[in-house]
Amino acid sequence: MAKQTVSDKLAFIGGGQMAEALLGGLFASRCCGPALVRVTDVSRERQDLMKSRFGVQVGADNREVAAWAEVVLLAVKPQMMESVLEELAPVLPGRLVISIAAGWSIRSLGRRFEKLGDKAPRIVRVMPNTPALVREGMSAVACGPGVSEADAALAWTLFESVGRVVTVEERLMDAVTGLSGSGPAYVFLAIEALADGGVKMGLPRSVASLLAAQTVLGAAKMVLETEEHPAKLKDRVASPGGTTIAGLHELEQGRLQATLIAAVEAATNRSKELAS
């Protein structure tokens, strides 16, 4: 989907790390300017940070800011969503609502607006991940009833400013959570373990950490840019009788692949349990 310039007024309900990442990406890519954005947060410290860093208007009155905007991005913690929706419902008719709250389905969100009838807001659900903070995020987008192509394009633009975006059926959002939502933690653990291995073999900690992190970054970039199957790229590294195949043998002994598959499955199932 092609990028577009955002001309709608945006309200960020919640000024946490993901809102900070999105604003940084939007302004750096010149998709929109500070005059089109307002941010609310319960923390005065977060308000001050968003105002000083991005030059946007900030405050604590969610309803006032949502009433001003045409697009409302819900970036609050899942456990806060119920009270926020109750507060905002009267001012959301005709608006596009984008939610990044884990566990809140489009259906669950929509039930809170049933009294609005055909004036209920259009809902897009997005699952981003934390590498958005360094503009290498992965976001999955699912669109609710009545969402137009223009609405979907706008949501795509917001999240493409901090990484890559895919569109999925909402029934797959729990699997997205288990893979890319939780996935950075799996990779951080792998980087830590690789670095520990380097330290065990005599490398200084700083050197081992750099080698491990850059190796993971480079390998991921090869998968994305070559579009070749990871197994094929792996085989190119593993020379007959060499060091890599010896290491791969140890990983197979430890059931690395099966363990990672099980981790994604466990996180997916937990996401289903937490669904609202």
N, C-alpha and C positions, 0 to 999 in steps of 0.2 A: 504494500500500500504506500502510495506516495506521501511524502511529508507535506504539511501545509502550514501556513501561518495562522496562529490562533488570534482571532479577533473578538472572541467572546470574553466576557468578564468572568474571572475564575475566583471561586471562594475555596480556600483550603481550610477545612474544619479539622484542626489538629496540625500543630507545627513541629512535629517530631522529625526524626532523621529522614524518613522517606519523603516528607514534604520538602525538607531542606535539599535533598538530592534532586527532586523534580524541578524545583525552582532554579537550582544551579544549572541543570541541563537545559531548561527552557530558555533562560537568559543567555547562556553561553552560545546556544544555537540560534539565537535571535528569532525564536518562534513567537515570542511576545515580549512585552515590556512590563516593568513594575506597576504602571498605572492601571493595568488590567487585572491586577491580583490583589486580593486581601486575604489575610491569614488570621485565624483565631487559635488561641491556646490558653489552657488554664494556668500555665506557668508564665509569670511575668519575665522570667529569665529567657524563656524561648521566644516570647514576643520581642524582647529587646534584640535578641540575636538575629531574628528574621528581618527586623527593621533595619538594623545596622549593616547587615551583610547584603541584603537585596534591595533595600529602599522601598519596601512594600508597606502598605497600611496594615496595622495589626490591631488586635483587640481581643476581648473575651466574650463578646456578645454574638453567639453563633447565629441566632435568628436574624439579626440585623445584617450581618455579612451575607448570609444565604439569600436574603430578600434582595440584596443589591446585585447579586451575581446571576449569570445565565447558566453557568456550569458549577456544580457543587461537588467537590472532591472530598469524600469522607475518609480521613486519614487518622481516625481515632482507634484506640485499643478495642478489640472485640467486646470486652465486658462493659465498655462505655456506650456501645452503639444503641442499646435500647433507649436510654434516656436522651441521647442526642437526636434520635429519630422522632421521638415524641415531641421534643422541643421544635424541631425543624418542619415537621409535617405541614403545618398551616401555610408555610411560605414556599413550598416546593412545587406546586402545580406548574406544569409547563416547562420545567427545568430538566436538564440532563444531570443525573446523579451518577458519579463514578465512585465505587467503593473498593478499597484495598484491604478491608477488614477480613482476616482469615476466619473461615467457618460460617460466614454470613452469605447464604445463597441468594440469588436473585429473587427466588420465590419468598424467602423469609423477609427480605427487604420489602418486597412488593406488598406483603400482607399488612405492613404498617401503614400503607397508603390506600387501602381498599376503600375507605370512606370518601376518597377524592374522586372515585369513579374514573371517567375518561380524562380527567384532569391530572391523574397520577403522573409523577415524574417518570421519565425514561431512565432505565437503569443499566449501567455497564459494570460488570465485576472484573477486577484485575488482580492477579497474583504476581507482584514483583518480587525481586529478591535483593539482598543487601549489597551485592556488588554494584547496584545502581548508585551507591555513594561515590564510586570512582568511575561512573558512566560506562560500566561494563555489565549492566544488569541484564536479566532475562525476565520478561514479563509475558504472562498469558492473559488474553482478553476474551471475555465471554459477554455476549450482548443479550439483553432481555427483550421482551415484546415491545414493538413500537420504536426501537432504536433505528435511526436512519443511517444511510451510508455516510452522511456528513458527521453524524454523532460518532460512529465507529472510527472514522478517519481522525477526528479530533482526539479521541482517546489514544489511538495509535500514535499520533504525533507527540502527545504528552510523554508517553513512556519510551518512545524511540529516542527521545532526547537524552535518555540515560542508559541506553543499551539496545538490545534486540527485542522484538515483539513477535508473538505468534497469536493467532486466533484459534480458540478451541471450543468445543462443545462444553457447556458448563458441567455436565456430568463427569468430565475428566479433570475438573479443578482439584479434586483431592489428590489425584495422581501427580498433577503439576506441583502441588504443595510438597508431596513426598519426594519428588525428584529435584526440581530447581529451587523450590522454596527452602527446603531443608538442606539441599545439596551443598551449599557453600561450607557448612559445618563439616560434612564428610571430607571435603577437599582440604580444609584447614587441618583436619586430623591427619590426613595423608602427608601434607607438607611437613607437619611437625614430626611425624614418624620418619620420613626420609631424612630430615635434618638430624634427628637423633642418631640415625644410622651413620651419617657422615661424621658426627662427633665421636661416636664409638670407634670409628676407624681412624681417628686422629685429626679430623679437620676442626679448625676453630669454629665456634658456634655461629659467628656472624657470616662466615664464608659458607658454612653448611646450609644455613637458612636461605641465603641468597641463591645458592645453587639449586636448592629444592624448589623454591618459589618460581624462579625463572624457568626451570625445567617444566613445571606444570603449566605455566603460562604459554611457553613455546609449543608444548605438545597440544594444548587446546587450540591454539591458533592454527596449527597444521591440520587438525581435524576440520575446523571451520573453513579454512581457505582452500584446501585440496578437495574437500567434500568426499574424501575416500573413507571407506570403512575403517574404524580404529584397528580392527584385527589385521588388516592389510598393512597399515603403517607400523604396527607392532612387529610384524614379521620382517619388515625391512631393517629393523634395528637388531633383530636376533640372528646373528651369524652362527653357522653351525659350529658347535663346540666352544662357543665364545662366552663372554662374561654375562651378556644379557639373558641368554637362555638359562644360565645357571640361576640367575636371580628370579626369572619367571617361574622356574621349577619350584623355588621356595614359596613364591606367592600362591601357586596352585596347591602346595601342601597346606598352606594356611587358609585355603578356600576363600581367597580374596573376592573373586567374582560373585560367588554364592552369597557371601556376607554383604556385599554392596547391594545386591538384588533384594536381600532380606531387609536391609535398612530402608530402602525405598518403599517396600511393601508395608513395613511397620509404621513408617511415618504417614503413609497414605491412609492406613486403617485408623490411626489416631486422629487424623484430620476429619475423617468421617464421624468419629465419635464426638468430636468437638463441634460438629456442624450445628448451626442454629436453625 
